[in-house]
Amino acid sequence: MPFLSSRLFAHAMLAFTALIWGTTFVFQTTGMKDVGAMGFQFYRFLAGAIALLPLAIIEYRRHGFFLSKDASDQRLSNTQLFWGAIGLGVLMFTGSALQQISLHTASVANVAYLTTLYVPLVPVFGLLLFGIHLPWSRWLAVAVFMIGSWLMTGADFSTITPGDWIVLLGAVFWAFHIMLVGALVVRREIPFQLAFLQTFITAILSLIVFVMIDTIDLSLAKAVLPDILFAGVLSIALGFTLQLIAQKNCSSSAAAIILSLEGMFAAFAGWILLEQSMTVMAIIGAIIIMIAVLLVELSPVRQSSS
């Protein structure tokens, strides 16, 4: 169906993904109190990989991961695909780990705002590294979003901490992750296999770090199993798969802005589920963020440059 491959449907999937990710923040907050940040990261990505495995196998039987030597589609070589999949996992693990580590010294508000810096980084890197030019309305959307995000998080940089620099570095990895997803999915239609591989790689890397700094206690994991399943099955398995599918029909810059709605949904989820307060300024910031998303929808479509 044409609608399923349209830009509007892709944007809707990304917005739904942001909703899932934003709500997951509540379960991350409650779940990692018992198993630790890296422990929770390992368990959630392991749950996501297990949930994705059957779908990846079904897809593999229809469309193999590697192309045969005589295949006509040579837009992406097998070597490029292999290292691209490895890159997705490494970028996902690094971005997630840096975000978790930064919370030791940085405030939640600063972490929330600095993470969203991947929004302007995606088009800036695209322009500097690949010569991808955006319409002026897309740059305007990025600027409007950053203002809204600042107001919503209430970030305060009067005292810069090491954690602020760490989360800023993490935003760089998230920016490259979004760009790499965009580069791979337009060349190979194997979203479930790519989603499984990046999730599995992240789980393995998280496990390595986890056993180096802590002791595995399955009883603690069992106590927060509902949090792990929500954060793993919905946020990881469903969320990142939707991202891979959607970015086939959506530019990386637009995807960055729409996915960053995660922060807004997280604030509302915390307000509703955890009874955390929302200031008038935060609500104004949320409205401005929605205006930025509207600008993305109204901006001209230039697939090769936006």
C-alpha positions as CSV (number, residue, x, y, z in Angstrom):
1,M,0.0,0.0,0.0
2,P,1.4,3.5,-0.9
3,F,0.4,4.9,2.5
4,L,2.6,2.3,4.3
5,S,5.7,3.6,2.4
6,S,4.8,7.3,2.7
7,R,6.8,9.9,4.6
8,L,3.8,10.6,6.8
9,F,3.5,7.0,7.9
10,A,7.2,6.9,8.6
11,H,7.0,10.0,10.8
12,A,4.0,8.4,12.6
13,M,6.0,5.3,13.4
14,L,8.9,7.4,14.7
15,A,6.5,9.4,16.9
16,F,5.1,6.2,18.3
17,T,8.7,4.9,18.9
18,A,9.4,8.1,20.8
19,L,6.3,7.5,22.9
20,I,7.5,4.0,23.8
21,W,11.0,5.2,24.6
22,G,9.7,8.1,26.7
23,T,7.5,5.9,28.7
24,T,10.3,3.4,29.2
25,F,12.2,6.0,31.2
26,V,9.8,5.4,34.1
27,F,10.6,1.7,34.0
28,Q,14.3,2.4,33.8
29,T,14.1,4.6,36.8
30,T,12.4,2.0,38.9
31,G,14.2,-1.1,37.5
32,M,17.8,0.0,37.8
33,K,17.5,0.8,41.5
34,D,17.8,-3.0,42.2
35,V,20.2,-4.3,39.5
36,G,22.2,-1.2,38.8
37,A,22.4,0.9,35.6
38,M,24.7,-1.5,33.6
39,G,22.9,-4.5,34.9
40,F,19.5,-3.2,33.8
41,Q,21.0,-2.3,30.4
42,F,22.2,-5.8,30.0
43,Y,18.9,-7.5,31.0
44,R,16.7,-5.2,28.8
45,F,18.9,-5.6,25.7
46,L,19.0,-9.4,26.3
47,A,15.2,-9.5,26.5
48,G,15.0,-7.4,23.4
49,A,17.3,-9.7,21.5
50,I,15.3,-12.8,22.6
51,A,12.1,-11.2,21.4
52,L,13.6,-10.2,18.0
53,L,15.3,-13.6,17.3
54,P,12.2,-15.4,15.9
55,L,11.4,-12.5,13.7
56,A,15.0,-12.2,12.5
57,I,15.0,-15.9,11.6
58,I,11.8,-15.7,9.7
59,E,13.1,-12.7,7.7
60,Y,16.5,-14.5,7.1
61,R,14.7,-17.4,5.5
62,R,13.0,-15.0,3.1
63,H,15.9,-12.6,2.6
64,G,19.4,-13.7,3.6
65,F,21.6,-11.3,5.5
66,F,24.3,-11.5,2.8
67,L,23.8,-11.2,-0.9
68,S,25.0,-13.8,-3.3
69,K,27.9,-12.9,-5.5
70,D,25.7,-12.8,-8.6
71,A,23.0,-10.6,-6.9
72,S,21.9,-7.6,-9.0
73,D,21.6,-5.3,-6.0
74,Q,25.1,-4.1,-5.3
75,R,24.3,-0.8,-3.5
76,L,25.8,-2.3,-0.4
77,S,28.5,-4.9,-0.4
78,N,28.5,-7.8,2.1
79,T,31.6,-6.4,3.8
80,Q,29.9,-3.0,4.2
81,L,26.8,-4.6,5.6
82,F,28.7,-6.6,8.1
83,W,30.7,-3.7,9.5
84,G,27.6,-1.5,9.4
85,A,25.7,-4.0,11.6
86,I,28.7,-4.1,14.0
87,G,28.8,-0.3,14.0
88,L,25.1,-0.1,14.9
89,G,25.7,-2.3,18.0
90,V,28.8,-0.4,19.1
91,L,27.2,3.0,18.7
92,M,24.1,1.9,20.5
93,F,26.0,0.4,23.4
94,T,28.4,3.4,23.7
95,G,25.6,6.0,23.6
96,S,23.5,4.1,26.2
97,A,26.5,3.4,28.5
98,L,27.7,7.1,28.4
99,Q,24.2,8.3,29.2
100,Q,24.0,5.9,32.2
101,I,27.5,6.9,33.5
102,S,26.7,10.6,33.2
103,L,23.9,10.3,35.7
104,H,26.4,9.8,38.5
105,T,27.5,13.5,38.4
106,A,25.1,15.3,36.0
107,S,21.6,16.4,36.7
108,V,18.7,14.6,35.0
109,A,17.7,17.9,33.4
110,N,21.2,18.4,31.9
111,V,21.3,14.8,30.7
112,A,17.9,15.2,29.0
113,Y,18.9,18.4,27.3
114,L,22.4,17.4,26.2
115,T,21.3,14.1,24.9
116,T,19.0,15.9,22.5
117,L,22.0,17.7,21.0
118,Y,22.0,14.8,18.5
119,V,19.2,16.7,16.8
120,P,21.5,19.5,15.4
121,L,24.5,17.2,15.2
122,V,22.8,14.9,12.6
123,P,22.4,17.7,9.9
124,V,25.7,19.3,10.8
125,F,27.6,16.0,10.4
126,G,25.6,15.3,7.3
127,L,26.6,18.6,5.8
128,L,30.3,18.5,6.9
129,L,31.0,14.8,6.1
130,F,28.7,14.0,3.2
131,G,27.7,17.4,1.8
132,I,24.0,16.9,2.5
133,H,22.1,20.2,2.3
134,L,18.8,20.8,4.1
135,P,16.0,23.2,3.3
136,W,16.0,26.3,5.5
137,S,12.7,25.1,7.1
138,R,14.5,22.0,8.4
139,W,17.3,24.2,10.0
140,L,14.5,26.3,11.5
141,A,12.9,23.2,13.0
142,V,16.2,22.2,14.6
143,A,16.6,25.7,16.2
144,V,13.0,25.7,17.4
145,F,13.4,22.3,18.9
146,M,16.5,23.2,20.8
147,I,14.7,26.2,22.4
148,G,11.7,24.0,23.3
149,S,14.0,21.3,24.8
150,W,15.9,23.9,26.8
151,L,12.7,25.3,28.3
152,M,11.2,21.8,29.0
153,T,14.2,20.3,30.8
154,G,15.2,23.5,32.7
155,A,18.8,22.6,32.1
156,D,21.3,24.6,34.3
157,F,24.9,24.9,33.2
158,S,26.0,27.3,35.9
159,T,28.2,24.5,37.2
160,I,29.5,22.2,34.5
161,T,30.3,18.6,35.8
162,P,32.3,15.8,34.2
163,G,28.9,14.1,33.6
164,D,27.8,16.9,31.3
165,W,30.8,16.3,29.0
166,I,30.2,12.6,29.1
167,V,26.5,12.9,28.0
168,L,27.5,15.4,25.3
169,L,29.9,12.8,24.0
170,G,27.1,10.3,24.1
171,A,25.0,12.6,21.9
172,V,27.6,12.3,19.2
173,F,27.3,8.5,19.2
174,W,23.5,8.7,19.0
175,A,23.8,11.1,16.0
176,F,26.1,8.7,14.2
177,H,23.7,5.8,15.0
178,I,20.8,7.6,13.4
179,M,22.9,8.4,10.4
180,L,24.2,4.9,10.0
181,V,20.6,3.5,10.3
182,G,19.6,5.8,7.5
183,A,22.5,4.7,5.3
184,L,21.8,1.0,5.8
185,V,18.0,0.7,5.6
186,V,17.7,2.4,2.2
187,R,20.1,-0.2,0.8
188,R,19.0,-3.4,2.4
189,E,15.5,-4.3,3.5
190,I,16.3,-6.5,6.5
191,P,15.1,-4.5,9.5
192,F,14.6,-7.4,11.9
193,Q,18.0,-8.9,11.3
194,L,19.7,-5.5,11.8
195,A,17.6,-4.8,14.9
196,F,18.5,-8.2,16.3
197,L,22.2,-7.8,15.6
198,Q,22.6,-4.4,17.1
199,T,20.6,-5.4,20.2
200,F,22.5,-8.6,20.7
201,I,25.9,-6.8,20.3
202,T,24.8,-4.2,22.8
203,A,23.7,-6.9,25.3
204,I,27.0,-8.7,25.0
205,L,29.1,-5.5,25.5
206,S,26.9,-4.6,28.4
207,L,27.4,-8.0,30.0
208,I,31.1,-7.7,29.7
209,V,31.1,-4.4,31.5
210,F,28.5,-5.6,34.0
211,V,30.5,-8.6,35.2
212,M,33.6,-6.4,35.5
213,I,32.0,-4.0,37.9
214,D,29.3,-6.0,39.6
215,T,28.0,-9.5,40.4
216,I,25.1,-11.1,38.6
217,D,22.2,-11.9,40.9
218,L,19.2,-13.4,39.1
219,S,17.0,-13.0,42.1
220,L,17.4,-9.2,41.8
221,A,16.6,-9.4,38.1
222,K,13.5,-11.5,38.8
223,A,12.3,-8.8,41.2
224,V,12.2,-6.2,38.4
225,L,11.2,-8.6,35.6
226,P,8.2,-6.5,34.5
227,D,10.4,-3.4,34.1
228,I,13.0,-5.5,32.1
229,L,10.3,-6.9,29.8
230,F,8.7,-3.5,29.1
231,A,12.1,-1.8,28.5
232,G,13.4,-4.8,26.5
233,V,10.5,-6.1,24.5
234,L,8.7,-2.8,23.8
235,S,11.5,-0.2,23.9
236,I,14.2,-2.3,22.3
237,A,12.6,-5.0,20.2
238,L,9.6,-3.0,19.0
239,G,11.0,0.6,19.2
240,F,14.3,0.1,17.4
241,T,12.7,-2.1,14.8
242,L,10.2,0.6,14.0
243,Q,13.0,3.1,13.7
244,L,14.8,0.9,11.2
245,I,11.6,0.4,9.1
246,A,10.6,4.1,9.3
247,Q,14.0,5.6,8.3
248,K,13.7,3.9,5.0
249,N,11.2,6.6,4.0
250,C,12.4,9.4,6.3
251,S,15.6,11.5,6.2
252,S,18.0,11.3,9.1
253,S,17.5,14.9,10.1
254,A,13.7,14.5,10.3
255,A,14.1,11.3,12.2
256,A,16.4,12.9,14.8
257,I,13.8,15.6,15.5
258,I,10.8,13.3,15.8
259,L,12.7,10.7,17.9
260,S,13.7,13.4,20.3
261,L,10.0,13.6,21.3
262,E,11.1,10.9,23.6
263,G,12.1,13.6,26.1
264,M,8.7,15.2,26.0
265,F,6.9,11.9,26.4
266,A,9.2,10.9,29.3
267,A,8.3,14.1,31.1
268,F,4.6,13.5,30.7
269,A,5.0,9.8,31.7
270,G,6.9,10.9,34.9
271,W,4.2,13.4,35.6
272,I,1.4,10.8,35.2
273,L,3.0,7.6,36.5
274,L,5.5,8.9,39.0
275,E,3.7,12.0,40.1
276,Q,6.6,14.2,39.2
277,S,5.8,17.9,38.8
278,M,5.8,19.8,35.4
279,T,6.3,23.5,35.5
280,V,4.5,26.0,33.2
281,M,7.8,26.6,31.5
282,A,8.1,22.8,30.8
283,I,4.7,22.8,29.2
284,I,5.6,25.8,27.1
285,G,8.7,23.9,26.0
286,A,6.6,20.9,25.0
287,I,4.4,23.1,22.9
288,I,7.4,24.6,21.1
289,I,8.8,21.1,20.5
290,M,5.5,20.1,18.8
291,I,5.9,23.2,16.6
292,A,9.3,22.0,15.6
293,V,7.8,18.6,14.6
294,L,5.1,20.5,12.6
295,L,7.8,22.4,10.7
296,V,9.4,19.0,9.8
297,E,6.0,17.9,8.3
298,L,5.6,21.1,6.4
299,S,9.2,21.3,5.1
300,P,9.8,20.4,1.4
301,V,10.8,16.8,0.7
302,R,14.2,16.4,-1.0
303,Q,15.1,12.7,-0.4
304,S,18.7,13.2,-1.6
305,S,19.4,16.1,0.5
306,S,17.1,16.1,3.5
